[in-house]
Every structure is written in structure tokens, then in C-alpha cells.
Amino acid sequence: MSSNKIKPSHRRAWSGLKSSDPAAEIGVLGVPFDRASSFRKGSSFAPQRIRELAPHIAPASEEGVSLSGLRIYDYGDVAIDVNWEQYFGTVEKRAASVLRHPFSLFLGGDHSVTIPLTRAFSKSIKGEFGVVHIDAHLDLADTFEGRRWSHACTERRVLELPNMNSHKLSMVGIRSFMEDELSFLGNHPEIGIHTARSVYMHGINNVAHDVVEQLGGVGAVYVTLDIDALDPAFAPGTGTPEAGGLSTRDVLELLRVLFSKLPVRVLDIVEVSPPLDHADITCVAAAKVIYEVFGWVKRNIAFPVVSETRQ
């Protein structure tokens, strides 16, 4: 008897949803870069580990909605390059192909990879777009440790894009502030800041609707999820953990509202570090988010979202 047994469909790549059709609904690209991490590294291993876990996840949402029929085209990873400027240029070019899909998922890497990814996104759409930054940190430093491309500078670079307005930047889970960031915020009170404590005091549903209200009217939304937005109890495997954070449920409920009421076109998940993880807790959290997003994307393709404000 042959030992090369055919794997059941749900044990294949992306739980059997991987497709060779370039017209697939979802495009995926890994960006395994962690040279911009300022503390602990290891996020370069995240795309590989998340893909390894995916075949062990049932192809259905947590509420029993089947993902059958949804097609995922995986572009693999952007090959590592020690020249960061050249690498970011390559990421931007590779991302342009992924962004042709109705929805794009990017697997980091440290948070600096959002810089070339949003640059590609900015060029791929017409008109103004919005950004939801889910993170423990603001990432609003102009430079950090002498680098303008640090993972602490992500949103500062995003705000330099021609079709991005600071009125359409909303942050959730924040609980760490550097002096230069506080100074910047003092000059830009229009940026939406929802601290982790605000989530605790007011509830994630209220915060989510505040974000929807702020970003109303944009033609497209980019969501960037730094896994350290989660409390270290829920995501120990990350480079710069901050206690007092969100729960995995908080993040799922936030995204549920955003995907139902805003034209979310992109999600990146960054700062997952498998070498720092315990029993894959952090990687499993990231994978859970991804599969719920798959369900919402499938729903939205059948029933296009209309941007709303809270009644």
C-alpha cells in the first residue's frame, strides 16, 4: 500500500480553499521581514507558521458559515533582501498584483512592512482611503533609532501618502506613547485614538462604531493589525508586548463591525513572532482572525457593504 495518501481537502493549504485561479476572491502575500524590529525579532517566521497551522482549521466561520466556494490565491513570500530600501520596493511591486483581487491579506513581518504595502494600496485606488491601526503603539515617530522606516514610524509614513488624510486615521488598543508622538498628536487632534482603557470602559462595540463614524465616506479602508494590540496573555509571541491590552474576542468583534459597515479592502497582520510564542497561542489567534475575515469577505462579495454611521 502506498504511503502517499491523498490528504482530505480540509487538510490542504488554506483548508482546501487555495486556488490556482488568478481571479480568486482573496490574494495572499507573505512579507517575512523583521529587520526594523527595535526589541525582539522573529516575526519573519510568521507567514510560514500561519500557513502551517491553516490546514488544521475547519473551513467555516465561528458561527457555522461555510467558506466553501471561496478561493484564495497565495502568492507565497517576498524573498528576503538585506537592502531594506530595495526590499520595500520589491514588496510594493509584488503587492500591486495582490491588490487586484477583491480582498488582500498580507502576512508580516514586523510593522514596517505596512509602509510599502500602504504605498502600493494608495496607488491602486482612486480617491481618499482610510486606515484602521489596531496596535498597542501609535507608530507615529518620524524617525526611530535613526530610521524613517522603523516599525515605530509606520503611520507617520502612511500620513505622507497623497490620498490619505489624518482625519481618516483611527487607532484602537493604544497604551504606549513616546514624547514626539504626543507632540504630533497635539497638532493633529483629528486622529482617532481609542486606548485599550477606552475599550475596557466603553466596550468594543461602541469603539467600533466610533471608528465607523470617523471613516465614513471613504472609498476603501486598509486595516493593519499589530498582534501586540492583544494583551500578552492572548499574544505572548510578539516583539514588543504591552500589558493591559485587548482580548482576542475584542479584536474579532471590532473587525466584525468594520467589515460589516466599511469597505475594507486589505488586512495585514504583523509582529507575530513564532520563536517567542508559547504553544502557538499567538499564531492561533492570528489564524482565527484570518478565518473569520474570510467569512466576512465571502459575505461582502455576495452582499456589497454600504458605509453607514451609527444611528
C-alpha positions as protocol buffer text, in pm:
chain_id: "A"
residue {
  index: 1
  type: MET
  ca { x: 0 y: 0 z: 0 }
}
residue {
  index: 2
  type: SER
  ca { x: 131 y: 342 z: -92 }
}
residue {
  index: 3
  type: SER
  ca { x: 228 y: 569 z: 197 }
}
residue {
  index: 4
  type: ASN
  ca { x: 146 y: 875 z: -15 }
}
residue {
  index: 5
  type: LYS
  ca { x: -215 y: 905 z: 91 }
}
residue {
  index: 6
  type: ILE
  ca { x: -419 y: 1184 z: -57 }
}
residue {
  index: 7
  type: LYS
  ca { x: -492 y: 1444 z: 210 }
}
residue {
  index: 8
  type: PRO
  ca { x: -858 y: 1525 z: 270 }
}
residue {
  index: 9
  type: SER
  ca { x: -948 y: 1863 z: 125 }
}
residue {
  index: 10
  type: HIS
  ca { x: -966 y: 2040 z: 463 }
}
residue {
  index: 11
  type: ARG
  ca { x: -607 y: 1932 z: 541 }
}
residue {
  index: 12
  type: ARG
  ca { x: -469 y: 2103 z: 232 }
}
residue {
  index: 13
  type: ALA
  ca { x: -334 y: 2459 z: 201 }
}
residue {
  index: 14
  type: TRP
  ca { x: -573 y: 2716 z: 348 }
}
residue {
  index: 15
  type: SER
  ca { x: -809 y: 2434 z: 449 }
}
residue {
  index: 16
  type: GLY
  ca { x: -862 y: 2337 z: 86 }
}
residue {
  index: 17
  type: LEU
  ca { x: -951 y: 2692 z: -21 }
}
residue {
  index: 18
  type: LYS
  ca { x: -625 y: 2755 z: -207 }
}
residue {
  index: 19
  type: SER
  ca { x: -689 y: 2814 z: -576 }
}
residue {
  index: 20
  type: SER
  ca { x: -478 y: 2839 z: -890 }
}
residue {
  index: 21
  type: ASP
  ca { x: -726 y: 3086 z: -1038 }
}
residue {
  index: 22
  type: PRO
  ca { x: -572 y: 3437 z: -1055 }
}
residue {
  index: 23
  type: ALA
  ca { x: -928 y: 3571 z: -1042 }
}
residue {
  index: 24
  type: ALA
  ca { x: -974 y: 3432 z: -690 }
}
residue {
  index: 25
  type: GLU
  ca { x: -1162 y: 3647 z: -440 }
}
residue {
  index: 26
  type: ILE
  ca { x: -868 y: 3673 z: -200 }
}
residue {
  index: 27
  type: GLY
  ca { x: -499 y: 3727 z: -268 }
}
residue {
  index: 28
  type: VAL
  ca { x: -238 y: 3644 z: 0 }
}
residue {
  index: 29
  type: LEU
  ca { x: 125 y: 3754 z: 23 }
}
residue {
  index: 30
  type: GLY
  ca { x: 381 y: 3691 z: 295 }
}
residue {
  index: 31
  type: VAL
  ca { x: 633 y: 3960 z: 384 }
}
residue {
  index: 32
  type: PRO
  ca { x: 882 y: 3787 z: 619 }
}
residue {
  index: 33
  type: PHE
  ca { x: 1088 y: 4091 z: 716 }
}
residue {
  index: 34
  type: ASP
  ca { x: 1184 y: 4180 z: 1073 }
}
residue {
  index: 35
  type: ARG
  ca { x: 1498 y: 4393 z: 1033 }
}
residue {
  index: 36
  type: ALA
  ca { x: 1306 y: 4700 z: 1156 }
}
residue {
  index: 37
  type: SER
  ca { x: 1215 y: 4544 z: 1490 }
}
residue {
  index: 38
  type: SER
  ca { x: 1360 y: 4752 z: 1774 }
}
residue {
  index: 39
  type: PHE
  ca { x: 1333 y: 4492 z: 2051 }
}
residue {
  index: 40
  type: ARG
  ca { x: 1279 y: 4118 z: 1996 }
}
residue {
  index: 41
  type: LYS
  ca { x: 1277 y: 3970 z: 1647 }
}
residue {
  index: 42
  type: GLY
  ca { x: 1129 y: 3654 z: 1498 }
}
residue {
  index: 43
  type: SER
  ca { x: 831 y: 3789 z: 1302 }
}
residue {
  index: 44
  type: SER
  ca { x: 999 y: 3681 z: 979 }
}
residue {
  index: 45
  type: PHE
  ca { x: 883 y: 3326 z: 1062 }
}
residue {
  index: 46
  type: ALA
  ca { x: 515 y: 3418 z: 1093 }
}
residue {
  index: 47
  type: PRO
  ca { x: 396 y: 3370 z: 733 }
}
residue {
  index: 48
  type: GLN
  ca { x: 534 y: 3017 z: 728 }
}
residue {
  index: 49
  type: ARG
  ca { x: 389 y: 2919 z: 1065 }
}
residue {
  index: 50
  type: ILE
  ca { x: 44 y: 3064 z: 997 }
}
residue {
  index: 51
  type: ARG
  ca { x: 29 y: 2870 z: 670 }
}
residue {
  index: 52
  type: GLU
  ca { x: 137 y: 2553 z: 854 }
}
residue {
  index: 53
  type: LEU
  ca { x: -150 y: 2591 z: 1100 }
}
residue {
  index: 54
  type: ALA
  ca { x: -414 y: 2673 z: 839 }
}
residue {
  index: 55
  type: PRO
  ca { x: -477 y: 2312 z: 720 }
}
residue {
  index: 56
  type: HIS
  ca { x: -579 y: 2225 z: 1076 }
}
residue {
  index: 57
  type: ILE
  ca { x: -857 y: 2485 z: 1083 }
}
residue {
  index: 58
  type: ALA
  ca { x: -1207 y: 2395 z: 967 }
}
residue {
  index: 59
  type: PRO
  ca { x: -1316 y: 2595 z: 659 }
}
residue {
  index: 60
  type: ALA
  ca { x: -1607 y: 2767 z: 832 }
}
residue {
  index: 61
  type: SER
  ca { x: -1669 y: 3073 z: 1045 }
}
residue {
  index: 62
  type: GLU
  ca { x: -1722 y: 3051 z: 1421 }
}
residue {
  index: 63
  type: GLU
  ca { x: -2096 y: 3088 z: 1363 }
}
residue {
  index: 64
  type: GLY
  ca { x: -2112 y: 2793 z: 1127 }
}
residue {
  index: 65
  type: VAL
  ca { x: -2098 y: 2968 z: 791 }
}
residue {
  index: 66
  type: SER
  ca { x: -1917 y: 2751 z: 538 }
}
residue {
  index: 67
  type: LEU
  ca { x: -1624 y: 2902 z: 348 }
}
residue {
  index: 68
  type: SER
  ca { x: -1680 y: 2656 z: 64 }
}
residue {
  index: 69
  type: GLY
  ca { x: -1654 y: 2825 z: -275 }
}
residue {
  index: 70
  type: LEU
  ca { x: -1422 y: 3099 z: -152 }
}
residue {
  index: 71
  type: ARG
  ca { x: -1097 y: 3096 z: -349 }
}
residue {
  index: 72
  type: ILE
  ca { x: -759 y: 3201 z: -213 }
}
residue {
  index: 73
  type: TYR
  ca { x: -466 y: 3270 z: -441 }
}
residue {
  index: 74
  type: ASP
  ca { x: -142 y: 3252 z: -243 }
}
residue {
  index: 75
  type: TYR
  ca { x: 150 y: 3441 z: -395 }
}
residue {
  index: 76
  type: GLY
  ca { x: 399 y: 3296 z: -150 }
}
residue {
  index: 77
  type: ASP
  ca { x: 654 y: 3521 z: 22 }
}
residue {
  index: 78
  type: VAL
  ca { x: 866 y: 3815 z: -86 }
}
residue {
  index: 79
  type: ALA
  ca { x: 1222 y: 3681 z: -79 }
}
residue {
  index: 80
  type: ILE
  ca { x: 1440 y: 3834 z: 193 }
}
residue {
  index: 81
  type: ASP
  ca { x: 1677 y: 4111 z: 87 }
}
residue {
  index: 82
  type: VAL
  ca { x: 1928 y: 4269 z: 325 }
}
residue {
  index: 83
  type: ASN
  ca { x: 1890 y: 4603 z: 143 }
}
residue {
  index: 84
  type: TRP
  ca { x: 1578 y: 4740 z: 312 }
}
residue {
  index: 85
  type: GLU
  ca { x: 1509 y: 5011 z: 51 }
}
residue {
  index: 86
  type: GLN
  ca { x: 1536 y: 4763 z: -234 }
}
residue {
  index: 87
  type: TYR
  ca { x: 1327 y: 4514 z: -39 }
}
residue {
  index: 88
  type: PHE
  ca { x: 1049 y: 4765 z: 25 }
}
residue {
  index: 89
  type: GLY
  ca { x: 1046 y: 4844 z: -346 }
}
residue {
  index: 90
  type: THR
  ca { x: 1004 y: 4476 z: -424 }
}
residue {
  index: 91
  type: VAL
  ca { x: 725 y: 4443 z: -166 }
}
residue {
  index: 92
  type: GLU
  ca { x: 541 y: 4734 z: -324 }
}
residue {
  index: 93
  type: LYS
  ca { x: 565 y: 4578 z: -671 }
}
residue {
  index: 94
  type: ARG
  ca { x: 455 y: 4234 z: -551 }
}
residue {
  index: 95
  type: ALA
  ca { x: 168 y: 4386 z: -352 }
}
residue {
  index: 96
  type: ALA
  ca { x: 35 y: 4559 z: -663 }
}
residue {
  index: 97
  type: SER
  ca { x: -54 y: 4218 z: -810 }
}
residue {
  index: 98
  type: VAL
  ca { x: -224 y: 4102 z: -490 }
}
residue {
  index: 99
  type: LEU
  ca { x: -430 y: 4419 z: -471 }
}
residue {
  index: 100
  type: ARG
  ca { x: -604 y: 4330 z: -798 }
}
residue {
  index: 101
  type: HIS
  ca { x: -812 y: 4081 z: -601 }
}
residue {
  index: 102
  type: PRO
  ca { x: -1135 y: 4197 z: -435 }
}
residue {
  index: 103
  type: PHE
  ca { x: -962 y: 4144 z: -99 }
}
residue {
  index: 104
  type: SER
  ca { x: -595 y: 4122 z: 0 }
}
residue {
  index: 105
  type: LEU
  ca { x: -432 y: 3960 z: 303 }
}
residue {
  index: 106
  type: PHE
  ca { x: -70 y: 4034 z: 390 }
}
residue {
  index: 107
  type: LEU
  ca { x: 126 y: 3832 z: 645 }
}
residue {
  index: 108
  type: GLY
  ca { x: 414 y: 4014 z: 815 }
}
residue {
  index: 109
  type: GLY
  ca { x: 684 y: 4053 z: 923 }
}
residue {
  index: 110
  type: ASP
  ca { x: 731 y: 4345 z: 1156 }
}
residue {
  index: 111
  type: HIS
  ca { x: 510 y: 4652 z: 1129 }
}
residue {
  index: 112
  type: SER
  ca { x: 747 y: 4835 z: 895 }
}
residue {
  index: 113
  type: VAL
  ca { x: 615 y: 4622 z: 607 }
}
residue {
  index: 114
  type: THR
  ca { x: 293 y: 4821 z: 623 }
}
residue {
  index: 115
  type: ILE
  ca { x: 489 y: 5115 z: 476 }
}
residue {
  index: 116
  type: PRO
  ca { x: 539 y: 4964 z: 127 }
}
residue {
  index: 117
  type: LEU
  ca { x: 206 y: 4783 z: 145 }
}
residue {
  index: 118
  type: THR
  ca { x: 7 y: 5101 z: 202 }
}
residue {
  index: 119
  type: ARG
  ca { x: 215 y: 5274 z: -63 }
}
residue {
  index: 120
  type: ALA
  ca { x: 102 y: 5010 z: -312 }
}
residue {
  index: 121
  type: PHE
  ca { x: -256 y: 5036 z: -185 }
}
residue {
  index: 122
  type: SER
  ca { x: -253 y: 5413 z: -226 }
}
residue {
  index: 123
  type: LYS
  ca { x: -158 y: 5374 z: -591 }
}
residue {
  index: 124
  type: SER
  ca { x: -417 y: 5103 z: -655 }
}
residue {
  index: 125
  type: ILE
  ca { x: -727 y: 5306 z: -569 }
}
residue {
  index: 126
  type: LYS
  ca { x: -887 y: 5631 z: -671 }
}
residue {
  index: 127
  type: GLY
  ca { x: -979 y: 5887 z: -412 }
}
residue {
  index: 128
  type: GLU
  ca { x: -930 y: 5903 z: -39 }
}
residue {
  index: 129
  type: PHE
  ca { x: -887 y: 5594 z: 175 }
}
residue {
  index: 130
  type: GLY
  ca { x: -899 y: 5526 z: 547 }
}
residue {
  index: 131
  type: VAL
  ca { x: -673 y: 5331 z: 781 }
}
residue {
  index: 132
  type: VAL
  ca { x: -758 y: 5145 z: 1100 }
}
residue {
  index: 133
  type: HIS
  ca { x: -446 y: 5086 z: 1307 }
}
residue {
  index: 134
  type: ILE
  ca { x: -501 y: 4819 z: 1575 }
}
residue {
  index: 135
  type: ASP
  ca { x: -195 y: 4827 z: 1796 }
}
residue {
  index: 136
  type: ALA
  ca { x: -55 y: 4888 z: 2142 }
}
residue {
  index: 137
  type: HIS
  ca { x: 167 y: 5158 z: 1993 }
}
residue {
  index: 138
  type: LEU
  ca { x: 98 y: 5470 z: 1787 }
}
residue {
  index: 139
  type: ASP
  ca { x: 383 y: 5416 z: 1537 }
}
residue {
  index: 140
  type: LEU
  ca { x: 380 y: 5790 z: 1473 }
}
residue {
  index: 141
  type: ALA
  ca { x: 751 y: 5862 z: 1523 }
}
residue {
  index: 142
  type: ASP
  ca { x: 913 y: 6049 z: 1236 }
}
residue {
  index: 143
  type: THR
  ca { x: 1234 y: 5856 z: 1296 }
}
residue {
  index: 144
  type: PHE
  ca { x: 1323 y: 5589 z: 1548 }
}
residue {
  index: 145
  type: GLU
  ca { x: 1678 y: 5478 z: 1621 }
}
residue {
  index: 146
  type: GLY
  ca { x: 1783 y: 5678 z: 1316 }
}
residue {
  index: 147
  type: ARG
  ca { x: 1543 y: 5507 z: 1075 }
}
residue {
  index: 148
  type: ARG
  ca { x: 1244 y: 5655 z: 898 }
}
residue {
  index: 149
  type: TRP
  ca { x: 1139 y: 5302 z: 801 }
}
residue {
  index: 150
  type: SER
  ca { x: 1128 y: 5167 z: 1157 }
}
residue {
  index: 151
  type: HIS
  ca { x: 824 y: 4977 z: 1276 }
}
residue {
  index: 152
  type: ALA
  ca { x: 771 y: 5275 z: 1508 }
}
residue {
  index: 153
  type: CYS
  ca { x: 719 y: 5504 z: 1206 }
}
residue {
  index: 154
  type: THR
  ca { x: 451 y: 5312 z: 1018 }
}
residue {
  index: 155
  type: GLU
  ca { x: 160 y: 5554 z: 1043 }
}
residue {
  index: 156
  type: ARG
  ca { x: 377 y: 5862 z: 1008 }
}
residue {
  index: 157
  type: ARG
  ca { x: 476 y: 5732 z: 663 }
}
residue {
  index: 158
  type: VAL
  ca { x: 113 y: 5643 z: 585 }
}
residue {
  index: 159
  type: LEU
  ca { x: 7 y: 6002 z: 654 }
}
residue {
  index: 160
  type: GLU
  ca { x: 251 y: 6119 z: 387 }
}
residue {
  index: 161
  type: LEU
  ca { x: 61 y: 5936 z: 113 }
}
residue {
  index: 162
  type: PRO
  ca { x: -121 y: 6173 z: -127 }
}
residue {
  index: 163
  type: ASN
  ca { x: -470 y: 6027 z: -84 }
}
residue {
  index: 164
  type: MET
  ca { x: -453 y: 5973 z: 290 }
}
residue {
  index: 165
  type: ASN
  ca { x: -594 y: 6232 z: 530 }
}
residue {
  index: 166
  type: SER
  ca { x: -521 y: 6238 z: 903 }
}
residue {
  index: 167
  type: HIS
  ca { x: -897 y: 6275 z: 964 }
}
residue {
  index: 168
  type: LYS
  ca { x: -930 y: 5920 z: 829 }
}
residue {
  index: 169
  type: LEU
  ca { x: -676 y: 5752 z: 1056 }
}
residue {
  index: 170
  type: SER
  ca { x: -825 y: 5567 z: 1353 }
}
residue {
  index: 171
  type: MET
  ca { x: -626 y: 5377 z: 1617 }
}
residue {
  index: 172
  type: VAL
  ca { x: -755 y: 5113 z: 1859 }
}
residue {
  index: 173
  type: GLY
  ca { x: -583 y: 4942 z: 2153 }
}
residue {
  index: 174
  type: ILE
  ca { x: -323 y: 5213 z: 2218 }
}
residue {
  index: 175
  type: ARG
  ca { x: -145 y: 5209 z: 2554 }
}
residue {
  index: 176
  type: SER
  ca { x: 210 y: 5331 z: 2481 }
}
residue {
  index: 177
  type: PHE
  ca { x: 311 y: 5689 z: 2395 }
}
residue {
  index: 178
  type: MET
  ca { x: 651 y: 5840 z: 2314 }
}
residue {
  index: 179
  type: GLU
  ca { x: 717 y: 6212 z: 2366 }
}
residue {
  index: 180
  type: ASP
  ca { x: 750 y: 6302 z: 1997 }
}
residue {
  index: 181
  type: GLU
  ca { x: 429 y: 6111 z: 1924 }
}
residue {
  index: 182
  type: LEU
  ca { x: 243 y: 6305 z: 2191 }
}
residue {
  index: 183
  type: SER
  ca { x: 369 y: 6626 z: 2036 }
}
residue {
  index: 184
  type: PHE
  ca { x: 249 y: 6514 z: 1694 }
}
residue {
  index: 185
  type: LEU
  ca { x: -92 y: 6420 z: 1831 }
}
residue {
  index: 186
  type: GLY
  ca { x: -117 y: 6763 z: 1993 }
}
residue {
  index: 187
  type: ASN
  ca { x: -100 y: 6912 z: 1645 }
}
residue {
  index: 188
  type: HIS
  ca { x: -336 y: 6652 z: 1498 }
}
residue {
  index: 189
  type: PRO
  ca { x: -631 y: 6604 z: 1735 }
}
residue {
  index: 190
  type: GLU
  ca { x: -837 y: 6480 z: 1441 }
}
residue {
  index: 191
  type: ILE
  ca { x: -664 y: 6141 z: 1453 }
}
residue {
  index: 192
  type: GLY
  ca { x: -895 y: 5896 z: 1627 }
}
residue {
  index: 193
  type: ILE
  ca { x: -729 y: 5747 z: 1935 }
}
residue {
  index: 194
  type: HIS
  ca { x: -907 y: 5469 z: 2124 }
}
residue {
  index: 195
  type: THR
  ca { x: -689 y: 5344 z: 2405 }
}
residue {
  index: 196
  type: ALA
  ca { x: -707 y: 4996 z: 2550 }
}
residue {
  index: 197
  type: ARG
  ca { x: -858 y: 5151 z: 2861 }
}
residue {
  index: 198
  type: SER
  ca { x: -1122 y: 5323 z: 2648 }
}
residue {
  index: 199
  type: VAL
  ca { x: -1217 y: 4983 z: 2509 }
}
residue {
  index: 200
  type: TYR
  ca { x: -1241 y: 4848 z: 2864 }
}
residue {
  index: 201
  type: MET
  ca { x: -1450 y: 5142 z: 2988 }
}
residue {
  index: 202
  type: HIS
  ca { x: -1684 y: 5192 z: 2692 }
}
residue {
  index: 203
  type: GLY
  ca { x: -1695 y: 4849 z: 2530 }
}
residue {
  index: 204
  type: ILE
  ca { x: -1558 y: 4732 z: 2198 }
}
residue {
  index: 205
  type: ASN
  ca { x: -1889 y: 4772 z: 2016 }
}
residue {
  index: 206
  type: ASN
  ca { x: -1911 y: 5144 z: 2097 }
}
residue {
  index: 207
  type: VAL
  ca { x: -1549 y: 5196 z: 1998 }
}
residue {
  index: 208
  type: ALA
  ca { x: -1605 y: 5008 z: 1673 }
}
residue {
  index: 209
  type: HIS
  ca { x: -1898 y: 5230 z: 1579 }
}
residue {
  index: 210
  type: ASP
  ca { x: -1694 y: 5540 z: 1660 }
}
residue {
  index: 211
  type: VAL
  ca { x: -1433 y: 5417 z: 1412 }
}
residue {
  index: 212
  type: VAL
  ca { x: -1703 y: 5358 z: 1150 }
}
residue {
  index: 213
  type: GLU
  ca { x: -1837 y: 5709 z: 1203 }
}
residue {
  index: 214
  type: GLN
  ca { x: -1491 y: 5862 z: 1166 }
}
residue {
  index: 215
  type: LEU
  ca { x: -1409 y: 5671 z: 846 }
}
residue {
  index: 216
  type: GLY
  ca { x: -1748 y: 5716 z: 684 }
}
residue {
  index: 217
  type: GLY
  ca { x: -1738 y: 5830 z: 323 }
}
residue {
  index: 218
  type: VAL
  ca { x: -1403 y: 5682 z: 218 }
}
residue {
  index: 219
  type: GLY
  ca { x: -1395 y: 5456 z: -85 }
}
residue {
  index: 220
  type: ALA
  ca { x: -1165 y: 5195 z: 67 }
}
residue {
  index: 221
  type: VAL
  ca { x: -1021 y: 5100 z: 405 }
}
residue {
  index: 222
  type: TYR
  ca { x: -688 y: 4942 z: 497 }
}
residue {
  index: 223
  type: VAL
  ca { x: -680 y: 4759 z: 832 }
}
residue {
  index: 224
  type: THR
  ca { x: -344 y: 4688 z: 991 }
}
residue {
  index: 225
  type: LEU
  ca { x: -340 y: 4456 z: 1292 }
}
residue {
  index: 226
  type: ASP
  ca { x: -30 y: 4452 z: 1505 }
}
residue {
  index: 227
  type: ILE
  ca { x: -76 y: 4143 z: 1717 }
}
residue {
  index: 228
  type: ASP
  ca { x: 65 y: 4328 z: 2020 }
}
residue {
  index: 229
  type: ALA
  ca { x: -269 y: 4509 z: 2036 }
}
residue {
  index: 230
  type: LEU
  ca { x: -369 y: 4194 z: 2220 }
}
residue {
  index: 231
  type: ASP
  ca { x: -272 y: 4158 z: 2583 }
}
residue {
  index: 232
  type: PRO
  ca { x: 35 y: 3932 z: 2625 }
}
residue {
  index: 233
  type: ALA
  ca { x: -197 y: 3675 z: 2785 }
}
residue {
  index: 234
  type: PHE
  ca { x: -357 y: 3633 z: 2442 }
}
residue {
  index: 235
  type: ALA
  ca { x: -47 y: 3701 z: 2229 }
}
residue {
  index: 236
  type: PRO
  ca { x: 280 y: 3629 z: 2409 }
}
residue {
  index: 237
  type: GLY
  ca { x: 469 y: 3574 z: 2084 }
}
residue {
  index: 238
  type: THR
  ca { x: 542 y: 3928 z: 1977 }
}
residue {
  index: 239
  type: GLY
  ca { x: 843 y: 4155 z: 1977 }
}
residue {
  index: 240
  type: THR
  ca { x: 722 y: 4447 z: 2188 }
}
residue {
  index: 241
  type: PRO
  ca { x: 449 y: 4326 z: 2425 }
}
residue {
  index: 242
  type: GLU
  ca { x: 250 y: 4572 z: 2637 }
}
residue {
  index: 243
  type: ALA
  ca { x: 37 y: 4459 z: 2930 }
}
residue {
  index: 244
  type: GLY
  ca { x: -324 y: 4573 z: 2967 }
}
residue {
  index: 245
  type: GLY
  ca { x: -432 y: 4505 z: 2611 }
}
residue {
  index: 246
  type: LEU
  ca { x: -729 y: 4378 z: 2414 }
}
residue {
  index: 247
  type: SER
  ca { x: -862 y: 4025 z: 2417 }
}
residue {
  index: 248
  type: THR
  ca { x: -888 y: 3811 z: 2106 }
}
residue {
  index: 249
  type: ARG
  ca { x: -1266 y: 3849 z: 2135 }
}
residue {
  index: 250
  type: ASP
  ca { x: -1233 y: 4228 z: 2141 }
}
residue {
  index: 251
  type: VAL
  ca { x: -1041 y: 4221 z: 1813 }
}
residue {
  index: 252
  type: LEU
  ca { x: -1286 y: 3981 z: 1650 }
}
residue {
  index: 253
  type: GLU
  ca { x: -1585 y: 4195 z: 1748 }
}
residue {
  index: 254
  type: LEU
  ca { x: -1412 y: 4513 z: 1633 }
}
residue {
  index: 255
  type: LEU
  ca { x: -1336 y: 4361 z: 1294 }
}
residue {
  index: 256
  type: ARG
  ca { x: -1686 y: 4216 z: 1267 }
}
residue {
  index: 257
  type: VAL
  ca { x: -1831 y: 4568 z: 1280 }
}
residue {
  index: 258
  type: LEU
  ca { x: -1569 y: 4717 z: 1049 }
}
residue {
  index: 259
  type: PHE
  ca { x: -1621 y: 4452 z: 781 }
}
residue {
  index: 260
  type: SER
  ca { x: -1999 y: 4490 z: 801 }
}
residue {
  index: 261
  type: LYS
  ca { x: -2005 y: 4870 z: 773 }
}
residue {
  index: 262
  type: LEU
  ca { x: -1690 y: 4985 z: 593 }
}
residue {
  index: 263
  type: PRO
  ca { x: -1538 y: 4900 z: 253 }
}
residue {
  index: 264
  type: VAL
  ca { x: -1241 y: 4709 z: 395 }
}
residue {
  index: 265
  type: ARG
  ca { x: -1016 y: 4602 z: 109 }
}
residue {
  index: 266
  type: VAL
  ca { x: -699 y: 4496 z: 291 }
}
residue {
  index: 267
  type: LEU
  ca { x: -588 y: 4337 z: 616 }
}
residue {
  index: 268
  type: ASP
  ca { x: -229 y: 4297 z: 719 }
}
residue {
  index: 269
  type: ILE
  ca { x: -129 y: 4104 z: 1032 }
}
residue {
  index: 270
  type: VAL
  ca { x: 213 y: 4189 z: 1166 }
}
residue {
  index: 271
  type: GLU
  ca { x: 451 y: 4136 z: 1461 }
}
residue {
  index: 272
  type: VAL
  ca { x: 359 y: 3770 z: 1519 }
}
residue {
  index: 273
  type: SER
  ca { x: 684 y: 3605 z: 1634 }
}
residue {
  index: 274
  type: PRO
  ca { x: 671 y: 3223 z: 1640 }
}
residue {
  index: 275
  type: PRO
  ca { x: 1011 y: 3185 z: 1815 }
}
residue {
  index: 276
  type: LEU
  ca { x: 873 y: 3391 z: 2107 }
}
residue {
  index: 277
  type: ASP
  ca { x: 537 y: 3214 z: 2113 }
}
residue {
  index: 278
  type: HIS
  ca { x: 409 y: 2952 z: 2357 }
}
residue {
  index: 279
  type: ALA
  ca { x: 208 y: 2656 z: 2225 }
}
residue {
  index: 280
  type: ASP
  ca { x: 128 y: 2864 z: 1913 }
}
residue {
  index: 281
  type: ILE
  ca { x: -107 y: 3086 z: 2118 }
}
residue {
  index: 282
  type: THR
  ca { x: -24 y: 3397 z: 1915 }
}
residue {
  index: 283
  type: CYS
  ca { x: -17 y: 3223 z: 1579 }
}
residue {
  index: 284
  type: VAL
  ca { x: -353 y: 3059 z: 1653 }
}
residue {
  index: 285
  type: ALA
  ca { x: -501 y: 3398 z: 1742 }
}
residue {
  index: 286
  type: ALA
  ca { x: -379 y: 3540 z: 1411 }
}
residue {
  index: 287
  type: ALA
  ca { x: -515 y: 3241 z: 1221 }
}
residue {
  index: 288
  type: LYS
  ca { x: -853 y: 3273 z: 1393 }
}
residue {
  index: 289
  type: VAL
  ca { x: -878 y: 3635 z: 1288 }
}
residue {
  index: 290
  type: ILE
  ca { x: -786 y: 3541 z: 931 }
}
residue {
  index: 291
  type: TYR
  ca { x: -1054 y: 3274 z: 900 }
}
residue {
  index: 292
  type: GLU
  ca { x: -1326 y: 3499 z: 1041 }
}
residue {
  index: 293
  type: VAL
  ca { x: -1217 y: 3763 z: 790 }
}
residue {
  index: 294
  type: PHE
  ca { x: -1250 y: 3505 z: 514 }
}
residue {
  index: 295
  type: GLY
  ca { x: -1612 y: 3454 z: 619 }
}
residue {
  index: 296
  type: TRP
  ca { x: -1689 y: 3826 z: 618 }
}
residue {
  index: 297
  type: VAL
  ca { x: -1522 y: 3868 z: 279 }
}
residue {
  index: 298
  type: LYS
  ca { x: -1734 y: 3589 z: 136 }
}
residue {
  index: 299
  type: ARG
  ca { x: -2048 y: 3757 z: 272 }
}
residue {
  index: 300
  type: ASN
  ca { x: -1947 y: 4101 z: 143 }
}
residue {
  index: 301
  type: ILE
  ca { x: -1877 y: 3977 z: -207 }
}
residue {
  index: 302
  type: ALA
  ca { x: -2232 y: 3845 z: -223 }
}
residue {
  index: 303
  type: PHE
  ca { x: -2376 y: 4147 z: -43 }
}
residue {
  index: 304
  type: PRO
  ca { x: -2162 y: 4459 z: -101 }
}
residue {
  index: 305
  type: VAL
  ca { x: -2117 y: 4679 z: 206 }
}
residue {
  index: 306
  type: VAL
  ca { x: -2259 y: 5027 z: 226 }
}
residue {
  index: 307
  type: SER
  ca { x: -2077 y: 5270 z: 453 }
}
residue {
  index: 308
  type: GLU
  ca { x: -2302 y: 5370 z: 743 }
}
residue {
  index: 309
  type: THR
  ca { x: -2285 y: 5579 z: 1055 }
}
residue {
  index: 310
  type: ARG
  ca { x: -2432 y: 5482 z: 1387 }
}
residue {
  index: 311
  type: GLN
  ca { x: -2799 y: 5565 z: 1430 }
}
